[in-house]
Structure formats: structure tokens, C-alpha cells
Amino acid sequence: MSRELPDIIKEVGFDFSWDERKVWELNVPTEDMSIDELTWHFDIPFIWSKPDGYYDVKPMRLLTIPNNIQKHTNEQCDRIQHIQLTSCFGNSAGLF
């Protein structure tokens, strides 16, 4: 399997490494926005399906057919299914 980032990830500007903990520690203002402005993220392959995979699963797939995803990916599926959207968008610490 190719280890190169998919072109779509490069095109949307996520072609860098980042530390989730450091992102949540940033002291920046939050902004309210419609979920409709963010749902396009669900169609970008940000997740891998197996240890040797590389960005081959779109989050929408986890939301629509989680039983077909391998066990180690189910943890990510569980995180996605239990997200409280109001928490993720500025009201308190979220899961992203």
C-alpha cells in the first residue's frame, strides 16, 4: 500500500503532523459555526483500517457501516459515535 498522503489531504491543508494535546492547549478564541460547514471532513480519508494501512477510511464509512471495520479501528468508530458536537466546537473540551 502506498505510504504517500492522498492528494485530497494535501489539497485541504492537513498534510502536516500535529499533537492533539498541544492543539487543545492553545489559547485561541472559539467560533460558532454550522455543522453543515464541517461535514465535508467526513468524506476525506483521515483514518487507516489496519496497522499497515495509510489513510484509507473516510469517517463517513465509520458512521454508516461500523460493523465492517476491523476491531482496532472500532475504537475510532466509538469515539466518532459518542461525540457531543456542542463540546467539540468550543463549549468544553472535545474529542478532536
C-alpha positions in Angstrom: 0.0 0.0 0.0 1.3 3.5 -0.8 2.6 5.5 2.2 2.1 8.8 0.4 -0.6 11.1 1.7 -3.7 11.1 -0.5 -3.9 14.2 -2.7 -7.1 15.3 -1.1 -5.5 15.5 2.3 -2.8 17.7 0.8 -5.4 19.8 -1.0 -7.4 20.6 2.1 -4.2 21.5 4.1 -3.9 18.6 6.5 -0.5 17.5 5.2 1.4 18.1 8.5 1.9 16.3 11.8 0.3 17.8 14.9 0.0 16.9 18.5 -3.7 16.8 19.6 -2.8 17.7 23.2 -0.9 20.9 22.1 -3.9 21.9 19.9 -6.3 21.8 22.9 -3.8 23.8 25.0 -3.9 26.7 22.5 -5.4 29.8 23.9 -7.4 31.0 20.9 -11.0 32.2 20.6 -13.7 29.8 19.6 -16.1 30.4 16.8 -19.7 29.1 16.4 -20.4 27.6 13.0 -23.0 25.4 11.4 -22.2 21.7 11.3 -23.0 21.9 7.6 -19.7 23.8 7.1 -17.8 20.9 8.6 -19.4 17.7 7.3 -17.1 17.7 4.2 -14.5 16.3 6.7 -16.4 13.1 6.8 -15.6 12.4 3.2 -11.8 12.7 3.5 -9.9 9.5 4.3 -8.3 10.7 7.6 -8.3 7.1 9.1 -6.5 3.9 8.4 -8.2 0.5 8.6 -5.2 -1.7 9.6 -1.8 -1.2 11.1 -0.1 -1.2 7.7 -2.8 0.9 6.1 -2.4 4.6 5.3 -5.4 6.9 5.2 -7.8 4.5 3.5 -11.0 5.0 5.5 -13.3 8.0 5.4 -15.1 8.9 8.7 -18.4 8.7 6.9 -17.7 5.0 6.4 -17.4 4.5 10.2 -20.7 6.3 10.7 -22.6 4.3 8.2 -21.1 0.8 8.4 -19.1 0.4 11.6 -19.6 -3.4 11.8 -17.4 -3.8 8.6 -14.4 -2.0 10.2 -11.7 -4.1 11.8 -11.5 -4.3 15.6 -8.6 -1.8 16.2 -10.5 0.8 14.1 -13.6 0.3 16.2 -12.0 2.5 18.9 -12.0 5.4 16.5 -15.6 4.5 15.4 -16.7 4.6 19.1 -15.1 8.0 19.5 -16.9 9.3 16.5 -20.3 7.9 17.5 -20.0 9.3 21.0 -19.0 12.8 20.1 -21.1 15.6 21.6 -20.9 18.2 18.9 -21.5 21.1 21.2 -18.5 20.0 23.2 -16.3 19.8 20.2 -17.0 23.3 19.0 -15.9 25.5 21.8 -18.2 24.9 24.8 -15.9 22.4 26.5 -13.0 20.0 25.7 -14.0 17.8 22.8 -12.6 14.6 21.3 -10.8 16.0 18.3 
